[in-house]
Amino acid sequence: MSIAGVNVLEVLSADVFWLILDKVKNADFGSVKTLRLVSKAMNELAEPLTFASITINIVPESASYIEHQLSTLAFGNSPATQWTKRLTILNLVPVKLTAMSQYDRLQGEAREMMLACQKRFLIPAIQALNNVESALFRVPERGPDTEVLRALSQLPKLRDLSLPLPVDFESRERVPPLETLANLRVLKFTSPLISTATLSSMSRLVSRCPALEELTLWNGLSQQHSQNLDTIFNGSMPSPSFVPSLTKLTVGNISFTISASSVPYLRSLVHLDIQVEEGNIDASFWQTLASNGIQIRCFAVYPLDAAAIRYLASYEGLNEFHIRGNGAHEAEGCPDEVFHTVLSRHRQSLQKLSFSSSDFRSWSITDNYLECVLKCTALQSLTLLYHYPADEEWSGLDPQEKKLSMDLSTLLTRITESLPSLQTLKLTPVRQYPRLGCATDVIKYIRTMQKSFEREICGAAITCAPAPTFQMQGTSDRSWGPFVLSPLIFDPNNGRFNPVEVKGKGLLC
């Protein structure tokens, strides 16, 4: 490969050219694959990138190549056995036939052929990928799951595993054999339901991963009976050699309870992201974190109660603070405590601050609250709720609700003056929404409001001397869908923000 008769590899070092290829592959992966055919030297650079990750997906669309893919892996004839570090296993042929089999995409002779291929080559193919460090396995409802998990457990370098379970996996009283795995550093487990038996299996897994650094437990459905998160950690702590290593814990949308019993396992924790039902985090949990000097650097907890606020006010050094969720029984004075006490405590260190999906009557940015935000001069990313009532709504607001609305020009000017490190500002317009009949009406209403809000932003003049260096974006309340408008960039010629056209703006999936 040459430019004006000069070999590129004679101009650029292999390391520099590899870095270029690594960036290019995300935009034009096909060209990187083609480079393997240019020369032996080019192949040596492109091959590791081409086979850095591999996906096994047994569906009708893969019928023409799946046997070749799996067999070359199984027999060690694929470069992937040398270079693959990321493995993704999506759809497999269901082993068990049930009443639901009539809805499978693979039927008849095609199913039998693909199933035979799967039975012969799948497990040897997985076992051949000895350099895999990270894997995602979408656990199938009707098998094979035990065999695949066992094969994954035999990969010597596997340290990062994501396991999303299907909707009815546990409804069939099956428990994933998690205890066959060991020595993981990252575990992400997603399941609509998490049973007591699965918690026990997970506890055994955690005890076999003494260097576990990141644990994610995500549940999409509310459960009738709450589960105790403490039981996951109890099996590890009695060991005399136990040294806490977990730095990141994410627990989402599940009926877990958590108390001070978990704290000994969490002594290295710096990132805490918890969404559970109100009252499920015992006050003793926060008290024990504080008394043990455990200082969270990234904090995203719902619901935010008085005990959590006292914990946040007990130390300095928070880097990220994310407030979300509408608490039906929000602690009295919670917003005031957050803005005036918590933000003040962490004003020198806070780099990311966001408010989303919260009651606009409590959390909308006001002159009073803005003063507290502007003292956090290290902020690089800021997301605020902006009260944006409809024109016909304004006359019906009481005086207190009218105070929730700030002048946009004033807001943007003061942020520009006071936050020199800010890189991204997102404003979420919030209001009392009308009753809407169907999803189409909701989408139409939100889009209309968003476009109107964008025009308001673009019409707001920045009246201070320093020009904004941050990028702006309007977003929607998460509970109404992830709508995102085009980025807005400041134009010094007219002293206002202007939209930057990007492909695919609007609804992000």
C-alpha positions as CSV (number, residue, x, y, z in Angstrom):
1,M,0.0,0.0,0.0
2,S,1.7,3.2,-1.1
3,I,1.1,6.9,-1.6
4,A,3.0,8.5,-4.5
5,G,5.3,5.5,-4.6
6,V,6.0,5.6,-0.8
7,N,5.0,2.6,1.4
8,V,2.8,3.8,4.2
9,L,4.6,1.4,6.6
10,E,7.9,3.2,5.8
11,V,6.4,6.5,6.7
12,L,4.4,5.5,9.8
13,S,5.5,3.1,12.5
14,A,3.5,-0.1,12.9
15,D,2.2,1.1,16.3
16,V,1.0,4.4,14.8
17,F,-0.6,2.8,11.8
18,W,-2.3,0.2,14.1
19,L,-3.8,3.1,16.1
20,I,-5.2,4.6,12.9
21,L,-6.7,1.3,11.9
22,D,-8.3,0.9,15.3
23,K,-10.1,4.2,14.9
24,V,-11.1,3.5,11.3
25,K,-12.6,0.0,12.0
26,N,-15.5,1.5,13.8
27,A,-16.5,3.6,10.8
28,D,-15.5,1.3,8.0
29,F,-14.9,-2.2,9.3
30,G,-15.1,-3.7,5.7
31,S,-12.1,-1.7,4.6
32,V,-10.0,-3.0,7.5
33,K,-10.9,-6.6,6.5
34,T,-9.9,-5.8,2.9
35,L,-6.5,-4.6,4.0
36,R,-5.6,-8.2,5.0
37,L,-5.4,-9.0,1.3
38,V,-3.0,-6.1,0.4
39,S,0.2,-7.6,1.8
40,K,1.6,-9.9,4.5
41,A,2.8,-6.9,6.5
42,M,-0.7,-5.3,6.2
43,N,-2.4,-8.5,7.2
44,E,-0.3,-8.7,10.3
45,L,-1.6,-5.3,11.3
46,A,-5.2,-5.8,10.2
47,E,-5.8,-9.4,11.3
48,P,-5.8,-8.7,15.1
49,L,-8.4,-5.9,14.6
50,T,-10.6,-8.0,12.3
51,F,-10.9,-10.9,14.7
52,A,-10.7,-8.9,18.0
53,S,-14.4,-9.8,18.6
54,I,-16.7,-12.5,17.3
55,T,-20.4,-13.2,17.4
56,I,-22.1,-16.5,17.3
57,N,-25.7,-16.1,16.2
58,I,-27.6,-19.2,14.9
59,V,-30.5,-17.7,13.0
60,P,-31.9,-18.3,9.5
61,E,-29.8,-15.4,8.2
62,S,-26.6,-17.2,9.3
63,A,-27.5,-20.5,7.6
64,S,-25.0,-20.0,4.7
65,Y,-21.9,-19.5,6.9
66,I,-22.6,-20.7,10.5
67,E,-21.3,-24.3,10.0
68,H,-18.1,-22.9,8.4
69,Q,-17.7,-20.4,11.3
70,L,-18.1,-22.9,14.1
71,S,-16.2,-25.7,12.4
72,T,-13.1,-23.6,11.7
73,L,-13.2,-22.4,15.3
74,A,-13.6,-25.9,16.6
75,F,-10.7,-27.3,14.6
76,G,-8.4,-24.3,15.4
77,N,-8.3,-23.2,11.8
78,S,-9.6,-19.6,12.3
79,P,-7.4,-16.6,13.2
80,A,-10.1,-15.9,15.8
81,T,-8.6,-18.6,18.1
82,Q,-5.5,-16.4,18.3
83,W,-6.9,-12.9,18.3
84,T,-10.5,-12.9,19.7
85,K,-10.8,-11.2,23.1
86,R,-14.6,-10.4,23.0
87,L,-17.2,-13.2,22.4
88,T,-20.9,-12.6,22.0
89,I,-23.4,-15.5,21.9
90,L,-26.8,-14.4,20.9
91,N,-29.4,-16.8,19.5
92,L,-29.0,-20.6,19.6
93,V,-31.2,-23.4,18.4
94,P,-33.6,-24.3,21.3
95,V,-32.8,-27.9,22.4
96,K,-36.2,-28.6,24.0
97,L,-39.4,-28.8,22.1
98,T,-42.4,-27.2,23.8
99,A,-45.7,-25.6,22.9
100,M,-43.7,-22.4,22.1
101,S,-41.6,-24.2,19.5
102,Q,-44.2,-23.4,16.8
103,Y,-43.1,-19.8,17.1
104,D,-39.4,-20.5,16.6
105,R,-37.8,-18.9,13.6
106,L,-36.0,-22.1,12.7
107,Q,-38.4,-24.9,11.7
108,G,-38.4,-28.3,10.0
109,E,-35.3,-29.4,8.1
110,A,-33.5,-26.1,8.6
111,R,-33.9,-26.5,12.3
112,E,-32.6,-30.0,12.3
113,M,-29.5,-29.1,10.2
114,M,-28.7,-26.1,12.4
115,L,-29.2,-28.1,15.6
116,A,-26.9,-30.8,14.4
117,C,-24.3,-28.2,13.6
118,Q,-24.7,-26.6,17.0
119,K,-24.5,-29.9,18.9
120,R,-21.3,-30.9,17.0
121,F,-19.3,-27.6,16.9
122,L,-20.6,-25.0,19.4
123,I,-18.9,-26.2,22.6
124,P,-15.6,-27.0,20.9
125,A,-15.7,-23.6,19.1
126,I,-16.1,-21.8,22.4
127,Q,-13.4,-23.9,24.1
128,A,-11.0,-23.0,21.3
129,L,-11.2,-19.3,22.0
130,N,-8.5,-19.3,24.7
131,N,-7.7,-15.6,24.6
132,V,-11.3,-14.4,25.2
133,E,-11.3,-11.9,28.1
134,S,-14.9,-10.7,27.8
135,A,-18.1,-12.5,26.9
136,L,-21.9,-11.9,26.6
137,F,-24.1,-14.9,26.6
138,R,-27.8,-14.4,26.0
139,V,-29.1,-17.4,28.0
140,P,-31.7,-19.3,26.0
141,E,-35.0,-20.3,27.4
142,R,-34.9,-23.9,26.2
143,G,-31.2,-24.7,26.3
144,P,-28.4,-25.1,25.8
145,D,-27.3,-23.1,28.8
146,T,-25.5,-25.4,31.2
147,E,-23.1,-26.7,28.5
148,V,-22.3,-23.2,27.3
149,L,-21.7,-21.8,30.8
150,R,-19.4,-24.7,31.5
151,A,-17.5,-24.1,28.3
152,L,-17.2,-20.4,29.2
153,S,-15.9,-21.3,32.6
154,Q,-13.0,-23.2,31.0
155,L,-11.7,-20.1,29.1
156,P,-8.5,-19.3,31.0
157,K,-8.5,-15.5,30.5
158,L,-12.3,-14.8,30.9
159,R,-12.7,-12.0,33.4
160,D,-15.8,-10.1,32.2
161,L,-19.2,-11.8,31.7
162,S,-22.7,-10.5,30.9
163,L,-25.6,-12.9,31.3
164,P,-29.0,-11.6,30.2
165,L,-31.8,-14.2,30.9
166,P,-35.0,-14.5,29.0
167,V,-38.4,-13.5,30.4
168,D,-39.6,-17.0,31.4
169,F,-36.3,-18.7,32.3
170,E,-36.9,-18.8,36.0
171,S,-40.7,-19.3,35.6
172,R,-39.7,-22.8,34.6
173,E,-37.9,-23.3,38.0
174,R,-34.5,-23.5,36.4
175,V,-31.5,-21.9,38.0
176,P,-28.4,-21.0,35.9
177,P,-25.4,-22.9,37.1
178,L,-23.4,-19.8,37.9
179,E,-21.1,-21.6,40.4
180,T,-19.3,-23.3,37.5
181,L,-17.7,-19.9,36.8
182,A,-14.8,-18.5,38.7
183,N,-12.2,-15.7,38.9
184,L,-14.4,-13.1,37.2
185,R,-13.6,-9.4,37.7
186,V,-16.9,-8.1,36.1
187,L,-20.3,-9.8,36.2
188,K,-23.4,-8.3,34.7
189,F,-26.6,-10.3,35.4
190,T,-30.0,-9.3,33.9
191,S,-33.2,-11.3,34.6
192,P,-36.9,-10.4,34.8
193,L,-37.1,-12.3,38.0
194,I,-34.4,-13.3,40.5
195,S,-35.3,-16.2,42.8
196,T,-33.9,-17.2,46.1
197,A,-32.3,-20.2,44.4
198,T,-30.6,-17.9,41.9
199,L,-29.3,-15.7,44.7
200,S,-27.8,-18.7,46.3
201,S,-26.1,-19.7,43.1
202,M,-24.9,-16.2,42.7
203,S,-23.5,-16.1,46.2
204,R,-21.4,-19.2,45.4
205,L,-20.2,-17.6,42.3
206,V,-19.2,-14.4,44.1
207,S,-17.3,-16.5,46.7
208,R,-15.3,-18.0,43.7
209,C,-14.4,-14.6,42.4
210,P,-12.1,-13.1,45.1
211,A,-11.0,-10.3,42.7
212,L,-14.5,-9.3,41.6
213,E,-14.5,-5.5,40.9
214,E,-17.8,-4.8,39.2
215,L,-21.2,-6.4,39.9
216,T,-24.5,-5.5,38.1
217,L,-27.8,-7.0,39.0
218,W,-30.7,-5.8,36.9
219,N,-34.3,-6.9,37.1
220,G,-37.1,-5.7,34.9
221,L,-40.1,-6.8,36.9
222,S,-41.4,-6.1,40.3
223,Q,-41.4,-9.2,42.6
224,Q,-44.0,-10.2,45.2
225,H,-41.3,-11.0,47.8
226,S,-38.2,-9.0,48.4
227,Q,-34.8,-10.5,48.2
228,N,-31.9,-9.7,50.5
229,L,-28.8,-8.5,48.7
230,D,-26.7,-9.2,51.7
231,T,-27.0,-12.9,51.1
232,I,-24.9,-12.6,47.9
233,F,-21.9,-11.4,49.8
234,N,-22.2,-13.4,53.1
235,G,-20.5,-16.4,51.6
236,S,-17.3,-14.6,50.8
237,M,-16.6,-12.7,54.0
238,P,-16.0,-15.6,56.5
239,S,-12.9,-16.5,54.5
240,P,-9.7,-15.5,56.4
241,S,-8.1,-14.4,53.2
242,F,-11.0,-12.2,52.1
243,V,-9.9,-8.8,50.9
244,P,-12.7,-6.5,49.5
245,S,-12.2,-5.7,45.9
246,L,-15.6,-4.6,44.6
247,T,-15.4,-1.0,43.3
248,K,-18.6,-0.8,41.4
249,L,-22.1,-2.0,42.3
250,T,-25.2,-1.5,40.2
251,V,-28.6,-2.8,41.3
252,G,-31.6,-1.9,39.2
253,N,-35.4,-2.2,39.4
254,I,-35.6,-5.1,41.7
255,S,-37.1,-5.8,45.1
256,F,-33.8,-6.1,46.8
257,T,-33.2,-5.0,50.4
258,I,-29.8,-4.0,51.6
259,S,-28.4,-3.3,55.1
260,A,-25.2,-2.8,57.0
261,S,-24.4,-6.5,56.7
262,S,-23.1,-5.9,53.2
263,V,-20.7,-3.1,54.1
264,P,-17.7,-5.3,55.0
265,Y,-17.8,-6.6,51.4
266,L,-18.0,-3.1,50.0
267,R,-15.1,-1.4,51.7
268,S,-13.4,-0.7,48.3
269,L,-16.6,0.7,46.7
270,V,-16.3,3.9,44.8
271,H,-19.3,3.6,42.3
272,L,-22.8,3.0,43.6
273,D,-25.8,2.9,41.4
274,I,-29.0,1.5,43.1
275,Q,-32.6,1.6,42.1
276,V,-34.8,-0.3,44.5
277,E,-38.2,0.1,46.0
278,E,-38.7,2.9,48.6
279,G,-37.6,1.8,52.1
280,N,-35.5,-1.1,50.9
281,I,-32.2,0.5,51.8
282,D,-31.9,0.4,55.6
283,A,-30.6,3.5,57.2
284,S,-27.9,1.4,58.9
285,F,-26.3,0.8,55.5
286,W,-25.6,4.5,55.1
287,Q,-24.5,4.9,58.7
288,T,-22.0,2.1,58.4
289,L,-20.6,3.3,55.1
290,A,-19.9,6.6,56.8
291,S,-18.5,5.1,60.0
292,N,-16.1,2.9,58.0
293,G,-14.9,5.9,56.0
294,I,-16.2,4.5,52.7
295,Q,-16.4,7.4,50.3
296,I,-18.4,6.9,47.1
297,R,-17.1,8.9,44.1
298,C,-19.9,8.1,41.7
299,F,-23.4,8.2,43.3
300,A,-26.7,7.4,41.6
301,V,-29.3,6.1,44.1
302,Y,-33.1,6.0,44.0
303,P,-34.9,6.7,46.3
304,L,-32.8,9.4,47.9
305,D,-33.8,9.5,51.6
306,A,-32.7,11.5,54.6
307,A,-30.1,8.8,55.7
308,A,-28.5,8.8,52.2
309,I,-28.3,12.6,52.3
310,R,-26.6,12.5,55.7
311,Y,-24.1,10.1,54.3
312,L,-23.4,12.3,51.3
313,A,-22.8,15.2,53.7
314,S,-20.4,13.3,55.8
315,Y,-17.4,13.5,53.4
316,E,-15.9,15.4,50.5
317,G,-14.7,14.2,47.1
318,L,-17.8,13.1,45.1
319,N,-17.0,13.2,41.4
320,E,-20.4,12.2,39.9
321,F,-23.9,12.8,41.3
322,H,-27.0,11.6,39.5
323,I,-30.5,12.2,40.9
324,R,-33.4,10.5,39.3
325,G,-36.8,9.0,40.0
326,N,-40.1,10.3,41.4
327,G,-40.4,9.2,45.0
328,A,-43.9,9.0,46.2
329,H,-42.7,9.6,49.8
330,E,-39.7,11.8,49.1
331,A,-38.0,13.0,52.3
332,E,-39.2,16.4,53.4
333,G,-36.8,19.1,52.4
334,C,-34.8,16.6,50.3
335,P,-34.2,19.0,47.3
336,D,-33.1,21.8,49.6
337,E,-30.7,19.5,51.5
338,V,-29.2,18.3,48.2
339,F,-28.7,21.7,46.7
340,H,-27.6,23.6,49.8
341,T,-25.8,20.9,51.8
342,V,-24.6,18.1,49.5
343,L,-23.5,20.2,46.6
344,S,-21.8,22.6,48.9
345,R,-19.9,19.7,50.5
346,H,-18.6,18.4,47.1
347,R,-18.4,21.7,45.2
348,Q,-14.6,21.4,44.6
349,S,-14.6,17.9,43.2
350,L,-17.9,17.4,41.4
351,Q,-17.5,16.9,37.7
352,K,-20.8,15.4,36.6
353,L,-24.2,16.4,37.9
354,S,-27.6,15.3,36.5
355,F,-31.2,15.5,37.5
356,S,-33.7,13.3,35.5
357,S,-37.1,11.7,35.8
358,S,-37.8,13.7,39.0
359,D,-40.8,15.8,40.2
360,F,-40.3,19.1,38.4
361,R,-42.1,20.9,41.3
362,S,-39.2,19.8,43.6
363,W,-36.2,19.6,41.3
364,S,-36.6,22.2,38.5
365,I,-33.7,24.7,38.4
366,T,-34.5,28.0,40.1
367,D,-32.5,31.1,40.9
368,N,-32.0,29.8,44.4
369,Y,-30.8,26.4,43.3
370,L,-28.7,27.7,40.5
371,E,-26.5,29.6,43.0
372,C,-25.7,26.2,44.6
373,V,-24.9,24.6,41.3
374,L,-22.6,27.4,40.1
375,K,-20.4,27.0,43.2
376,C,-19.4,23.6,41.7
377,T,-16.8,25.1,39.5
378,A,-15.2,21.8,38.4
379,L,-18.3,20.7,36.6
380,Q,-17.7,19.2,33.2
381,S,-21.2,17.8,32.5
382,L,-24.5,19.2,33.8
383,T,-28.1,18.1,33.2
384,L,-30.9,20.2,34.7
385,L,-34.6,20.1,34.8
386,Y,-36.1,23.2,33.3
387,H,-39.7,24.1,34.0
388,Y,-41.3,24.8,30.6
389,P,-45.0,25.2,31.0
390,A,-47.2,25.3,27.9
391,D,-48.5,28.8,27.0
392,E,-52.1,27.9,27.9
393,E,-50.9,26.5,31.3
394,W,-49.1,29.6,32.5
395,S,-52.1,31.6,33.5
396,G,-53.3,28.7,35.7
397,L,-50.1,28.3,37.7
398,D,-50.0,29.5,41.3
399,P,-47.3,32.0,42.3
400,Q,-45.0,29.3,43.7
401,E,-45.1,27.3,40.5
402,K,-44.4,30.4,38.5
403,K,-41.2,30.9,40.5
404,L,-40.0,27.5,39.1
405,S,-39.5,29.1,35.7
406,M,-36.1,30.8,35.0
407,D,-35.3,33.1,32.1
408,L,-33.3,31.1,29.6
409,S,-31.0,33.9,28.7
410,T,-30.2,34.5,32.4
411,L,-29.6,30.8,33.0
412,L,-27.2,30.3,30.1
413,T,-25.3,33.6,30.8
414,R,-24.7,32.7,34.4
415,I,-23.6,29.2,33.6
416,T,-21.2,30.6,31.0
417,E,-19.7,33.0,33.5
418,S,-19.4,30.6,36.4
419,L,-18.5,27.2,35.0
420,P,-15.3,27.5,33.0
421,S,-14.7,23.7,32.8
422,L,-18.2,22.8,31.5
423,Q,-18.1,20.7,28.3
424,T,-21.8,19.6,28.0
425,L,-25.0,21.2,29.2
426,K,-28.3,19.4,28.8
427,L,-31.6,20.9,29.7
428,T,-34.7,18.8,30.1
429,P,-38.0,20.7,29.6
430,V,-40.6,19.5,32.2
431,R,-44.2,20.5,32.8
432,Q,-47.6,19.1,33.9
433,Y,-48.3,16.9,30.9
434,P,-51.9,16.5,29.6
435,R,-53.6,13.2,29.4
436,L,-52.8,11.6,26.1
437,G,-54.5,8.6,24.6
438,C,-51.9,6.5,22.8
439,A,-48.2,6.2,22.2
440,T,-48.4,8.0,18.9
441,D,-50.0,11.0,20.6
442,V,-47.2,11.0,23.3
443,I,-44.5,10.9,20.7
444,K,-46.1,13.8,18.7
445,Y,-46.6,15.9,21.9
446,I,-43.0,15.4,23.1
447,R,-41.5,16.1,19.7
448,T,-43.6,19.3,19.4
449,M,-42.5,20.4,22.8
450,Q,-38.9,19.6,22.1
451,K,-38.8,21.6,18.9
452,S,-40.4,24.5,20.6
453,F,-37.9,24.3,23.5
454,E,-35.0,24.2,21.0
455,R,-36.3,27.4,19.4
456,E,-36.4,29.0,22.8
457,I,-32.8,28.0,23.5
458,C,-31.6,29.3,20.1
459,G,-33.4,32.6,20.8
460,A,-31.8,33.2,24.2
461,A,-29.0,35.8,24.0
462,I,-25.8,35.2,26.0
463,T,-24.9,38.6,27.5
464,C,-21.6,38.0,29.2
465,A,-18.1,38.7,27.7
466,P,-16.7,35.1,27.7
467,A,-18.4,33.0,25.0
468,P,-19.7,29.6,25.9
469,T,-17.3,26.8,25.1
470,F,-19.7,24.0,26.1
471,Q,-22.1,22.1,23.8
472,M,-25.8,22.2,24.6
473,Q,-28.5,19.7,24.0
474,G,-32.2,19.4,24.8
475,T,-33.4,16.1,26.2
476,S,-36.7,14.7,27.4
477,D,-37.8,13.3,30.7
478,R,-36.8,9.6,30.6
479,S,-40.2,8.5,31.8
480,W,-41.6,9.8,28.4
481,G,-38.9,8.3,26.2
482,P,-35.3,9.0,25.3
483,F,-35.8,11.9,22.9
484,V,-32.6,13.8,22.1
485,L,-32.4,16.9,19.9
486,S,-29.4,17.9,17.7
487,P,-26.4,19.4,19.6
488,L,-26.4,23.1,19.9
489,I,-23.2,25.1,19.3
490,F,-22.6,28.7,20.3
491,D,-22.3,31.1,17.4
492,P,-20.2,34.2,18.4
493,N,-21.5,36.1,15.4
494,N,-25.1,36.3,16.7
495,G,-24.4,35.6,20.4
496,R,-26.7,32.6,20.4
497,F,-26.7,28.8,20.2
498,N,-27.5,27.2,16.8
499,P,-28.4,23.6,16.1
500,V,-25.8,21.3,14.4
501,E,-27.5,19.0,11.9
502,V,-26.7,15.3,12.6
503,K,-28.1,12.2,10.9
504,G,-30.8,10.3,12.7
505,K,-31.7,12.9,15.2
506,G,-34.9,12.6,17.2
507,L,-35.8,9.3,18.9
508,L,-32.8,7.3,19.9
509,C,-33.3,3.6,20.4
